[in-house]
């Protein structure tokens, strides 16, 4: 049975904003919520219908806001809760939805809850975090845990960095040797779940339209088959369907067939797909434990379109009736889409992104080709990710129009190169990447078959080769999309509908189409693509 899904998702294109790097209105060198409000017309002009804000809650910013000290208060450096309320109003006036990044699995060790939990004596928050029962002994089986933090005789379990203590959503299968592993139905565990609901209701009642949930698959521990985490999110989805049916849950799970059956409306494509599309090897892979290999958007043609599409198809078939897969251009955790790519290569990536099913996500600045800045010192736990979090470049003015602050006070430096891309330089220029992206978004919106709910059928992909082609269909309209990401020319053949020649090119470069018997032959130059509308 198909779950109820907010209708606005079917036409959504989401724009991810890293608040501290987007636009600074008070001259302190850090972006703020008023800056996002000031640029909503720009977001609307792109054709984006939702914004996703990286964490903007109170925090010591050891991990760029993913270490929260108050879930119900906007961080002062960004403004106040009243600014968030105004952002929602102004966004809605432009038919733009607002999605917040929810760090559901952990807090900063500076959070008052954790400070109380770390006390040696029992109190309300003692079991709100995952603590072992012996400071000297690592449990059997062992866990990664921090010892010696306080007078409490135990170790606390972090979720990521040492200062991000794991909230206690329970263990789905507590180990008999470890009585400190509480079951998921323990009253203190239930209290944490109820608090998560309270936090979500707080922002939804303020006007927020949903949440992207950080590390969504990791909240329940001792859960090897994911059963406990699925049950948790199905409970949350029930609350959404009953109380906030127009709001969404978007997962950082990277396994749509798991996340969407767990109740999420949207999840990112699997790691195989994400890394196989844009992030393989030197192309944006900053996490060395993620899949290696060659992107199919590789000029040398070393990728494997069949393997990648097979993984996408597995998740698509399992989820197309219950939610959406998202393939983002990038995000705050990876290198930039433009890294090591020429302009023609960037265009091909956008053709794919904006003609596939699901909900596209554009990371701020990717639409103008904002560059990854190599060699920056780590900022707020960024490490190798820091180069993807630099300020948005708006104009040729001071600090590329990002801030009136002295350059030394900027959150991160502006691209120092003279040819740095800016919105001002590309606005209205029909040869710019910004113009190209807008054109594709408009094409997607004009033709439902190219949108989130259009049918999808792969018609060509070969092993150890990169050209690929697929059909999109809805309400009797059908489109053929073909992409050759390599620098070498390619010729591919696909099955043809009955004569006459059924396709009309509506956008493309370097392609020719001819009928040959019962097939259609596509002659594709290097770095070429075509989008055809069926005419018969």
C-alpha positions as CSV (number, residue, x, y, z in Angstrom):
1,X,0.0,0.0,0.0
2,X,1.4,3.4,-1.0
3,X,1.9,5.7,2.0
4,X,0.5,9.2,1.8
5,X,3.2,11.5,0.5
6,X,3.0,15.3,0.5
7,X,2.1,16.4,-3.1
8,X,4.8,19.1,-3.2
9,X,7.6,16.5,-3.1
10,X,6.7,15.3,-6.6
11,X,7.9,18.6,-8.1
12,X,10.6,19.4,-5.5
13,X,14.1,20.5,-6.3
14,X,16.0,21.0,-3.0
15,X,18.8,23.5,-2.5
16,X,21.2,22.7,0.4
17,X,22.5,25.7,2.3
18,X,25.4,25.7,4.6
19,X,24.3,28.7,6.7
20,X,27.6,30.0,7.9
21,X,28.9,30.2,4.3
22,X,25.9,31.5,2.4
23,X,25.4,35.2,3.0
24,X,26.4,37.5,5.9
25,X,24.2,40.5,6.7
26,X,25.8,41.8,9.9
27,X,29.4,41.9,8.9
28,X,30.8,39.4,11.3
29,X,32.2,37.2,8.6
30,X,29.6,34.4,9.2
31,X,26.5,33.7,7.2
32,X,23.2,34.1,9.0
33,X,19.4,33.4,8.7
34,X,18.7,37.0,7.6
35,X,21.2,36.3,4.8
36,X,19.2,33.3,3.7
37,X,16.0,35.4,3.7
38,X,17.8,38.0,1.6
39,X,18.6,35.4,-1.1
40,X,15.3,33.6,-1.3
41,X,14.5,35.3,-4.5
42,X,17.7,33.8,-6.0
43,X,16.7,30.4,-4.8
44,X,13.3,30.8,-6.4
45,X,14.9,32.0,-9.6
46,X,16.8,28.7,-9.9
47,X,13.5,26.8,-9.8
48,X,14.2,25.3,-6.4
49,X,11.1,24.7,-4.3
50,X,12.7,23.7,-1.0
51,X,15.8,24.6,1.1
52,X,17.7,22.3,3.4
53,X,19.7,24.1,6.1
54,X,22.6,22.4,7.7
55,X,22.4,22.5,11.6
56,X,21.5,26.0,12.9
57,X,20.8,25.1,16.6
58,X,22.8,26.3,19.6
59,X,26.2,24.6,19.6
60,X,29.9,25.1,20.5
61,X,30.6,24.3,16.8
62,X,33.2,21.6,17.4
63,X,31.6,19.8,14.3
64,X,30.0,22.8,12.5
65,X,26.8,22.5,14.5
66,X,26.4,18.8,14.5
67,X,27.2,19.0,18.2
68,X,24.0,20.5,19.7
69,X,23.6,22.1,23.1
70,X,19.9,23.3,22.7
71,X,17.7,21.7,20.0
72,X,15.0,24.4,20.4
73,X,17.2,27.5,20.0
74,X,18.8,29.0,16.9
75,X,22.5,29.5,17.4
76,X,23.1,33.2,18.2
77,X,25.6,33.5,15.4
78,X,22.8,32.9,13.0
79,X,20.2,35.0,14.7
80,X,17.2,34.1,16.9
81,X,14.1,31.9,16.7
82,X,12.2,34.9,15.5
83,X,14.4,34.9,12.4
84,X,13.7,31.3,11.7
85,X,10.0,32.0,12.0
86,X,10.3,34.8,9.5
87,X,12.4,32.7,7.2
88,X,9.5,30.1,7.1
89,X,7.0,32.9,6.3
90,X,9.1,34.5,3.6
91,X,10.0,31.1,2.1
92,X,6.4,30.0,2.0
93,X,5.4,33.3,0.4
94,X,7.6,32.2,-2.5
95,X,6.3,28.7,-2.5
96,X,9.6,27.4,-1.0
97,X,9.6,24.8,1.8
98,X,12.1,24.8,4.7
99,X,13.9,21.6,5.8
100,X,16.1,21.6,8.9
101,X,19.0,19.3,9.6
102,X,18.1,17.3,12.7
103,X,21.0,15.7,14.7
104,X,18.8,13.1,16.3
105,X,21.4,10.6,17.5
106,X,23.7,12.6,19.7
107,X,24.4,15.9,21.4
108,X,27.4,17.9,22.4
109,X,29.0,16.8,25.7
110,X,28.3,20.5,26.7
111,X,24.5,19.9,26.5
112,X,22.8,20.2,29.9
113,X,21.3,16.7,29.4
114,X,24.7,15.2,29.1
115,X,26.2,17.2,31.9
116,X,23.4,15.8,34.2
117,X,23.9,12.3,32.8
118,X,27.6,12.4,33.6
119,X,27.0,12.9,37.3
120,X,27.8,10.0,39.6
121,X,24.4,10.2,41.3
122,X,21.1,9.0,39.7
123,X,18.9,11.6,38.1
124,X,16.4,12.0,35.3
125,X,19.1,12.0,32.6
126,X,21.3,9.2,33.9
127,X,20.1,6.8,31.1
128,X,19.6,9.4,28.4
129,X,23.0,8.5,27.0
130,X,24.8,5.3,26.4
131,X,27.2,4.6,29.3
132,X,29.0,1.4,30.2
133,X,29.1,0.3,33.8
134,X,32.9,0.1,34.4
135,X,35.4,2.9,33.7
136,X,38.4,0.5,33.8
137,X,37.0,-2.4,31.8
138,X,36.1,-2.4,28.1
139,X,33.0,-4.5,27.7
140,X,32.9,-7.9,26.0
141,X,32.3,-7.5,23.1
142,X,34.3,-4.3,23.1
143,X,32.8,-0.9,22.2
144,X,34.5,2.4,21.3
145,X,33.9,4.6,24.4
146,X,35.4,7.5,26.2
147,X,36.8,6.9,29.7
148,X,37.6,9.3,32.5
149,X,35.3,12.2,31.5
150,X,33.6,12.6,34.9
151,X,33.0,11.0,38.3
152,X,30.5,8.6,36.8
153,X,31.9,5.1,37.0
154,X,31.6,4.2,33.4
155,X,32.5,5.1,29.8
156,X,30.2,7.0,27.4
157,X,29.7,6.0,23.8
158,X,30.2,8.7,21.1
159,X,28.6,8.6,17.8
160,X,31.3,10.4,15.7
161,X,33.8,12.8,17.4
162,X,34.6,12.2,21.1
163,X,32.4,15.3,22.0
164,X,29.3,13.9,20.4
165,X,27.7,11.6,23.0
166,X,25.2,9.1,21.8
167,X,21.7,9.5,22.9
168,X,20.2,6.3,24.3
169,X,17.5,4.9,21.9
170,X,18.2,1.5,23.3
171,X,19.6,-1.8,22.1
172,X,17.4,-3.9,19.9
173,X,19.4,-7.0,21.0
174,X,21.1,-6.2,24.3
175,X,24.1,-8.4,25.0
176,X,23.5,-10.7,28.0
177,X,27.0,-9.8,29.3
178,X,26.2,-6.0,29.4
179,X,23.3,-5.1,31.6
180,X,23.9,-1.4,30.8
181,X,22.6,-2.0,27.3
182,X,18.9,-1.0,27.8
183,X,16.2,-2.5,25.7
184,X,14.2,-0.3,23.3
185,X,11.1,-0.4,25.5
186,X,12.9,0.8,28.7
187,X,11.1,3.8,30.2
188,X,14.2,6.0,30.0
189,X,14.7,5.1,26.4
190,X,11.1,5.9,25.7
191,X,11.7,9.3,27.3
192,X,14.4,10.0,24.8
193,X,12.1,9.1,21.9
194,X,9.4,11.3,23.3
195,X,11.9,14.2,23.6
196,X,12.8,13.7,19.9
197,X,9.1,14.1,19.0
198,X,8.8,17.2,21.2
199,X,11.8,18.8,19.4
200,X,10.3,18.0,16.0
201,X,6.9,19.3,16.9
202,X,8.5,22.5,18.2
203,X,9.9,23.4,14.8
204,X,7.0,22.0,12.8
205,X,4.7,24.2,14.8
206,X,6.9,27.2,14.0
207,X,6.5,26.6,10.2
208,X,9.3,24.2,9.3
209,X,8.4,21.7,6.6
210,X,10.5,18.7,7.6
211,X,13.9,17.4,8.6
212,X,16.9,15.8,7.1
213,X,18.0,13.3,9.8
214,X,21.7,13.0,10.4
215,X,23.1,9.4,10.7
216,X,19.5,8.1,10.6
217,X,20.3,4.4,10.6
218,X,22.5,4.5,13.7
219,X,20.2,5.6,16.6
220,X,19.2,2.2,17.9
221,X,22.3,0.2,18.9
222,X,22.8,-3.6,18.8
223,X,20.7,-3.7,15.7
224,X,22.5,-5.7,13.0
225,X,19.5,-6.2,10.7
226,X,18.1,-2.7,11.2
227,X,14.9,-3.9,12.7
228,X,15.1,-1.5,15.7
229,X,15.9,1.6,13.7
230,X,13.1,0.8,11.2
231,X,10.6,0.5,14.1
232,X,11.8,3.8,15.5
233,X,11.3,5.7,12.3
234,X,8.0,4.0,11.5
235,X,6.8,5.4,14.9
236,X,8.0,8.9,13.9
237,X,6.4,8.6,10.5
238,X,3.1,7.7,12.1
239,X,3.3,11.0,14.0
240,X,4.0,12.9,10.8
241,X,1.1,11.3,8.9
242,X,-1.3,12.0,11.7
243,X,-0.2,15.4,12.8
244,X,1.9,17.0,10.0
245,X,0.9,15.3,6.8
246,X,2.5,18.0,4.6
247,X,5.9,17.7,6.4
248,X,8.7,15.3,5.3
249,X,11.4,13.1,6.8
250,X,14.6,12.9,4.7
251,X,17.2,10.3,5.7
252,X,20.9,10.2,5.7
253,X,20.8,6.4,5.4
254,X,22.3,5.8,1.9
255,X,20.0,2.8,1.5
256,X,16.6,3.9,0.1
257,X,15.1,0.4,0.2
258,X,15.8,0.4,4.0
259,X,15.1,4.0,4.8
260,X,11.9,4.4,2.8
261,X,10.4,1.1,4.2
262,X,11.3,2.6,7.6
263,X,9.1,5.5,7.0
264,X,11.2,8.2,5.4
265,X,9.9,10.1,2.4
266,X,13.3,10.6,0.8
267,X,16.8,9.0,1.2
268,X,20.1,9.6,-0.7
269,X,21.0,7.0,-3.3
270,X,23.3,4.2,-2.1
271,X,27.0,4.7,-1.6
272,X,27.6,2.7,-4.7
273,X,25.5,5.0,-6.8
274,X,26.7,8.3,-5.2
275,X,30.4,7.4,-5.5
276,X,29.9,5.7,-8.9
277,X,28.3,8.8,-10.3
278,X,30.4,11.7,-9.1
279,X,32.7,10.9,-6.2
280,X,35.0,8.0,-7.1
281,X,38.7,8.2,-6.6
282,X,40.1,11.7,-6.8
283,X,36.7,13.0,-7.9
284,X,35.5,14.2,-4.5
285,X,36.2,11.2,-2.4
286,X,37.3,12.6,1.0
287,X,36.3,9.5,3.0
288,X,38.9,6.8,2.3
289,X,36.6,4.0,3.7
290,X,34.0,4.6,1.0
291,X,33.9,2.7,-2.3
292,X,36.8,3.2,-4.7
293,X,36.7,2.8,-8.5
294,X,35.9,5.1,-11.4
295,X,33.0,7.5,-11.7
296,X,30.9,6.9,-14.8
297,X,31.3,10.7,-15.3
298,X,35.0,10.0,-16.1
299,X,36.5,11.5,-19.2
300,X,38.6,8.4,-19.8
301,X,35.5,6.2,-19.9
302,X,36.7,3.9,-17.1
303,X,33.4,3.7,-15.2
304,X,30.9,0.9,-15.3
305,X,27.4,2.2,-16.2
306,X,25.8,-1.2,-16.0
307,X,27.0,-1.9,-12.5
308,X,25.9,1.5,-11.2
309,X,22.5,1.3,-12.9
310,X,21.9,-2.2,-11.5
311,X,22.4,-0.9,-8.0
312,X,20.1,2.1,-8.7
313,X,17.5,-0.2,-10.2
314,X,17.4,-2.5,-7.2
315,X,16.6,0.4,-4.9
316,X,14.2,2.1,-7.3
317,X,12.1,-1.1,-7.8
318,X,11.8,-1.5,-4.0
319,X,10.8,2.1,-3.3
320,X,9.1,3.7,-6.3
321,X,5.6,3.3,-4.7
322,X,6.5,4.5,-1.2
323,X,9.0,7.4,-1.6
324,X,11.9,9.0,-3.4
325,X,15.5,8.5,-4.1
326,X,17.7,11.6,-4.1
327,X,21.0,11.9,-6.0
328,X,22.6,15.2,-4.8
329,X,25.2,17.2,-6.7
330,X,27.2,17.0,-3.4
331,X,27.0,18.2,0.1
332,X,29.1,19.5,3.0
333,X,30.8,16.1,3.5
334,X,32.3,15.6,0.0
335,X,34.4,17.4,-2.5
336,X,32.7,19.8,-5.0
337,X,31.0,18.6,-8.2
338,X,33.3,20.9,-10.1
339,X,36.5,19.3,-8.8
340,X,38.7,18.1,-11.6
341,X,35.8,18.5,-14.1
342,X,35.5,20.6,-17.2
343,X,32.5,22.6,-18.1
344,X,31.1,20.0,-20.6
345,X,31.5,17.3,-17.9
346,X,29.6,19.4,-15.4
347,X,26.8,19.8,-17.8
348,X,26.5,16.0,-18.3
349,X,26.3,15.5,-14.6
350,X,23.4,18.0,-14.4
351,X,21.6,16.3,-17.3
352,X,21.6,13.1,-15.4
353,X,20.7,14.7,-12.1
354,X,17.8,16.6,-13.4
355,X,16.2,14.0,-15.7
356,X,16.2,11.1,-13.3
357,X,13.3,10.1,-11.0
358,X,13.3,11.2,-7.4
359,X,14.1,14.5,-5.7
360,X,17.2,16.3,-6.9
361,X,19.4,18.2,-4.4
362,X,21.8,21.0,-5.4
363,X,24.5,21.9,-2.9
364,X,24.8,25.7,-2.7
365,X,27.3,27.0,-5.3
366,X,27.4,23.9,-7.4
367,X,25.1,25.7,-9.9
368,X,27.8,28.2,-10.7
369,X,30.7,25.7,-10.5
370,X,32.0,26.8,-7.0
371,X,35.4,25.2,-6.5
372,X,36.7,22.9,-3.8
373,X,39.6,24.8,-2.1
374,X,42.6,22.5,-1.6
375,X,44.8,22.7,1.4
376,X,42.6,24.7,3.8
377,X,43.3,24.1,7.5
378,X,40.4,22.2,9.2
379,X,37.6,24.4,10.4
380,X,35.0,23.2,13.0
381,X,35.9,19.6,12.4
382,X,35.9,19.8,8.7
383,X,39.3,18.3,8.0
384,X,39.3,17.2,4.3
385,X,35.7,18.5,4.0
386,X,36.6,22.1,4.8
387,X,37.3,22.9,1.1
388,X,33.7,22.2,0.2
389,X,32.3,24.7,2.8
390,X,33.7,28.0,1.6
391,X,31.6,31.1,1.1
392,X,29.1,31.5,-1.7
393,X,30.4,33.8,-4.4
394,X,27.8,36.4,-5.3
395,X,29.6,39.2,-7.1
396,X,32.9,40.9,-8.0
397,X,32.6,43.0,-4.9
398,X,34.4,42.7,-1.6
399,X,34.7,39.1,-0.5
400,X,32.8,38.1,-3.6
401,X,29.7,39.7,-2.2
402,X,29.5,37.3,0.7
403,X,30.3,39.6,3.6
404,X,31.4,43.2,4.4
405,X,33.8,41.9,7.1
406,X,37.6,42.1,6.7
407,X,38.9,39.1,4.8
408,X,40.7,37.9,8.0
409,X,37.3,37.6,9.8
410,X,35.6,35.4,7.2
411,X,34.4,32.0,8.3
412,X,36.5,30.5,5.5
413,X,38.4,32.3,2.7
414,X,37.0,33.2,-0.7
415,X,38.5,31.5,-3.7
416,X,41.5,33.7,-4.4
417,X,41.7,33.1,-8.1
418,X,40.7,35.9,-10.5
419,X,38.5,33.7,-12.6
420,X,36.4,32.5,-9.6
421,X,32.8,31.9,-10.6
422,X,30.1,34.3,-9.3
423,X,26.4,34.6,-9.6
424,X,26.7,38.1,-10.9
425,X,29.0,37.1,-13.8
426,X,26.7,34.2,-14.8
427,X,23.3,35.8,-14.3
428,X,21.5,36.3,-17.6
429,X,24.5,34.8,-19.6
430,X,23.0,32.1,-21.9
431,X,26.5,30.4,-22.0
432,X,26.9,30.1,-18.3
433,X,26.5,27.0,-16.1
434,X,23.9,28.8,-14.0
435,X,21.8,29.4,-17.1
436,X,22.2,25.8,-18.1
437,X,21.1,24.5,-14.7
438,X,18.0,26.8,-14.7
439,X,17.1,25.6,-18.2
440,X,17.2,22.0,-17.1
441,X,15.1,22.6,-14.0
442,X,12.5,24.4,-16.1
443,X,12.5,21.5,-18.6
444,X,11.9,19.1,-15.7
445,X,9.1,21.2,-14.4
446,X,7.5,21.6,-17.8
447,X,7.3,17.8,-18.4
448,X,6.0,15.6,-15.7
449,X,7.6,12.5,-17.3
450,X,11.0,14.0,-16.4
451,X,10.0,14.6,-12.8
452,X,10.0,12.6,-9.6
453,X,7.1,10.4,-10.4
454,X,7.8,9.7,-14.1
455,X,8.4,6.1,-15.0
456,X,12.0,5.0,-15.5
457,X,13.3,2.3,-17.8
458,X,17.0,1.7,-18.6
459,X,17.5,1.0,-22.3
460,X,21.3,1.0,-22.6
461,X,24.3,0.5,-20.2
462,X,27.3,-1.7,-20.8
463,X,29.8,-3.2,-18.4
464,X,33.1,-1.3,-18.1
465,X,31.7,1.5,-20.3
466,X,30.2,4.8,-19.5
467,X,27.5,5.8,-22.1
468,X,24.0,5.1,-21.0
469,X,20.4,5.8,-22.0
470,X,17.0,5.6,-20.4
471,X,13.3,6.3,-21.0
472,X,11.1,8.5,-18.8
473,X,7.3,8.3,-19.2
474,X,4.1,9.7,-17.6
475,X,0.6,10.4,-18.8
476,X,1.3,9.1,-22.3
477,X,4.4,11.3,-22.8
478,X,7.7,9.7,-23.2
479,X,11.3,11.0,-23.3
480,X,14.6,9.4,-24.2
481,X,17.7,10.6,-22.4
482,X,21.2,9.5,-23.5
483,X,24.6,10.6,-22.1
484,X,28.1,9.9,-23.2
485,X,30.4,11.2,-20.3
486,X,33.6,10.1,-22.0
487,X,35.8,12.1,-24.3
488,X,35.7,9.4,-27.0
489,X,32.8,9.1,-29.4
490,X,30.4,6.3,-29.0
491,X,27.6,4.6,-30.9
492,X,24.8,2.8,-29.2
493,X,21.6,1.1,-30.3
494,X,18.3,0.8,-28.5
495,X,15.0,-0.8,-29.4
496,X,12.7,1.4,-31.4
497,X,8.9,1.9,-31.3
498,X,7.1,1.5,-34.6
499,X,7.9,3.9,-37.5
500,X,8.0,6.8,-38.2
501,X,11.2,8.0,-36.4
502,X,9.6,8.7,-33.0
503,X,11.9,11.2,-31.3
504,X,12.4,15.0,-31.5
505,X,15.5,16.5,-29.9
506,X,14.6,19.1,-27.4
507,X,18.0,19.7,-25.9
508,X,21.4,18.2,-26.6
509,X,24.9,18.4,-27.9
510,X,27.0,16.3,-30.2
511,X,24.4,13.7,-30.9
512,X,22.6,12.2,-34.0
513,X,19.7,9.8,-34.0
514,X,18.8,7.4,-36.9
515,X,16.5,4.4,-37.3
516,X,18.1,1.1,-38.3
517,X,15.6,-1.7,-38.7
518,X,14.0,-2.4,-35.3
519,X,16.4,-0.2,-33.4
520,X,17.4,3.4,-33.0
521,X,21.1,4.2,-33.4
522,X,22.6,7.1,-31.4
523,X,25.9,8.5,-32.7
524,X,27.4,10.4,-29.8
525,X,30.5,12.5,-29.8
526,X,32.7,12.9,-26.8
527,X,31.0,14.7,-23.8
528,X,27.6,14.5,-25.5
529,X,24.0,14.2,-24.5
530,X,20.5,14.3,-25.9
531,X,17.0,14.6,-24.5
532,X,14.4,13.6,-27.0
533,X,10.6,13.8,-26.8
534,X,8.6,11.1,-28.5
535,X,6.5,12.4,-31.3
536,X,4.5,9.3,-32.4
